[in-house]
Amino acid sequence: MAPDGFSERRKSPRIKTGLALEIRHPASSSPLRVTTSEISLGGCYIETMFTLEVGTQLEMTLWINDEKVPAKGVVATRYPQVGNGINILEMANEDRAKLESFLKTQETLVPKPF
């Protein structure tokens, strides 16, 4: 547990970066287009006023370097009128490698704390 009492549950550290994301879920006929505020190999966080219920299954398309990267996910957290945390459940190995490569380039751009 961290000194502030917060226990980290994520398997992969999230990187603060905006990545275009298209989400489709069963209750909607059109996709929701958002931008991540944080992302990792295991999931992402999106800020949106119109949040989805925890447990909602999602078809997702991440846009990495102008390339479509499909994935399946599930809403893990919900903060009404603020945003959702999304876990990535399924992603092809080659697509996961694209995401991993993108995240590594983003890590080098994030300033390290002193």
N, C-alpha and C positions, 0 to 999 in steps of 0.2 A: 504494500500500500504506500502511496506517495505521502510526503510530509503533510500535505494539505488535507489528507483523509480521503482523497479520491483514488479509487482503484481502477487502473487501466484494464479494460476488457478486450481491447482490439488486439488481433494477432499481428497486424501490420500497421506501422505508423502512418498517419494521414499527412498528406502534404497540402498546404493551403495553396490552391490554384483553381482557377476557373476553367472548366472543361465543358463544352456543350454536351448536353444530354437530352435525349428524347425518351420519354417514358410512355408506355401503353399499359393500361390496366383494364380488367373486364368491365368495370362500371362506366367506361368512357368510350365513345366512338372515335374520338380524335386524340392524337398524342399530346402530351404535355411537354413543352419545350422549356428547359431550365438550364441553369449553369451551376456546376458544383462550386461549393466554397472550399471543400476539402475532399480529397480522394486518396484511396490506398488500394492495394491489391484485393482487399477484403470488402471494401464498400466505399460509400461517399456520403456527404451531407449536402442537401440542397436547401436553400432558403426560398420559401414560398408561403404566401398567405393562405392558399388553398391546400392544406395538408391532407395527406392520405392516412387511412386507418392502419395501425400496426397490424402486420400479418398480410397486407395486400400483396398479392403476387404481381410481379412486373415483368414486362418484356422491355428491354432497354437497348438503346443505341448510343454508344459514346462516340464522339467525334474526336479522333486523335490524329493530329496533323492532316486534316481534311480527309481522313479515311474513316469509314463506318466500322465500328467494332461492336458487334451484337453481344448481348449478355442477358441472363435472367437474374432477377433479384427479388427481394422481399423487403417491405418496409419494416424496419427494426425499432425506430423511435419516432414519436410524433410530439411536436411542440406546436399546438394550435396557433395559427396566424404567424408562425415563425419559420418552421421548416420540418424536414424529415431526414432521418438517418436511414440509409438503404444498405443492406448486405447484398453482396454479389454472390449468387448461388451457383451459377453455371456460366462458363466462358470457355471457348475452345482454347486449346493450348497455345496455338499461334497468336490468338488475340490476347491472351494473358501475357505473352511475351511482349507484345506491342505496348500494353499498358505498363508493364514493368520497365521497359526501356524509356517510355515517356516520363514515368515517375523519377527515374534516375536522373534524367536531364533536369527535371524540376528541382530535385534536391540540391543540385549544384548552384541553383539560382537563389535559394533561400539562405539569408544570412544566418550564420551560427551565433548562438548567444555567447556572451563573454564568460 
